[in-house]
Amino acid sequence: MVNTLVSNRHGGEEPVAMSPSAALEAARDGDDDAFRVLYRAVQPGLLRYLRVLVGDDAEDVASEAWLQVARDLGKFRGDLDGFRGWVATIGRHRAIDHLRNQRRRPVTVERVEELADVPGRADTAGSAVEAIGTDAALALIAQLPRDQAEAVLLRVVMGLDAPAAAKVLGKRPGAVRTAAYRGLRTLAEHLPPPERGQSRRSEAGVTETRASTLKEVR
């Protein structure tokens, strides 16, 4: 829930909790406060997704994506999950355009071996999910094959289900599930488990919900 301000009967303003789902409906009707609720809910995951695609230019590409979202929101039809997928699709298209214009590789990072000195155990795949969102994890994801990297980011970071992620990528849901599973298994081999009780926070400072497990992704 995110608070937004509404006018009360005395002419003042008071905060009222608005869920992202409710904000979507209001934002389509032109409510600026509701649009900000959507932005805060989706932007952290979108930034992490774009950072793997375009590196340090992620914020610029995200800004271009949100400009298109704001322009075309009135035409969007669907629920919150559909909105996340729609935003991811726009962001991906803007990222592809950006890379074509820049004529360069998405990002240059150190080798996987240099980023993870202690390999994880075979049964630590779930820890890979928990670590996603950190700079080191994003650097590792950037080293995955492109189909696996995008599948992991869309399924785990953006929170899309397999059909929605498949729509973004133009693939079949089964192919996305397989790519995400393989990518997470690879990450698990290089990421040590997070400290017990440690929580992850997004760039907006909001604690995120626990990511899907490998079983759920598969």
GICOR-V123214 format. One record per backbone hydrogen bond with DSSP energy under -1.0 kcal/mol. CO is the residue of the C=O (numbers start at 1). NH is the residue of the N-H. Records with the same first field share a line. If there is no record, write none. Layout:
BEGIN
CO = NH, NH
END
This chain:
BEGIN
2 = 18
4 = 16
6 = 14
8 = 11
12 = 8
14 = 6
16 = 4
18 = 2
19 = 23
20 = 24
21 = 25
22 = 26
23 = 27
24 = 28
26 = 31
27 = 30
31 = 35
32 = 36
33 = 37
34 = 38
35 = 39
36 = 40
37 = 41
38 = 42
39 = 43
42 = 46
43 = 47
44 = 48
45 = 49
46 = 50
47 = 51
48 = 52
49 = 53
50 = 54
51 = 55
54 = 57
55 = 58
57 = 61
58 = 62
59 = 63
60 = 64
61 = 65
62 = 66
63 = 67
64 = 68
65 = 69
66 = 70
67 = 71
68 = 72
69 = 73
72 = 75
73 = 76
79 = 83
80 = 84
81 = 85
82 = 86
83 = 87
84 = 88
85 = 89
86 = 90
87 = 91
88 = 92
89 = 93
90 = 94
91 = 95
92 = 96
93 = 97
94 = 98
95 = 99
96 = 100
97 = 101
98 = 102
99 = 103
111 = 115
112 = 116
121 = 124
125 = 129
126 = 130
127 = 131
131 = 134
134 = 138
135 = 139
136 = 140
137 = 141
138 = 142
140 = 143
141 = 144
145 = 149
146 = 150
147 = 151
148 = 152
149 = 153
150 = 154
151 = 155
152 = 156
153 = 158
154 = 160
161 = 165
162 = 166
163 = 167
164 = 168
165 = 169
166 = 170, 171
172 = 176
173 = 177
174 = 178
175 = 179
176 = 180
177 = 181
178 = 182
179 = 183
180 = 184
181 = 185
182 = 186
183 = 187
184 = 188
187 = 190, 191
195 = 198
200 = 208
202 = 205
206 = 202
213 = 217
214 = 218
END
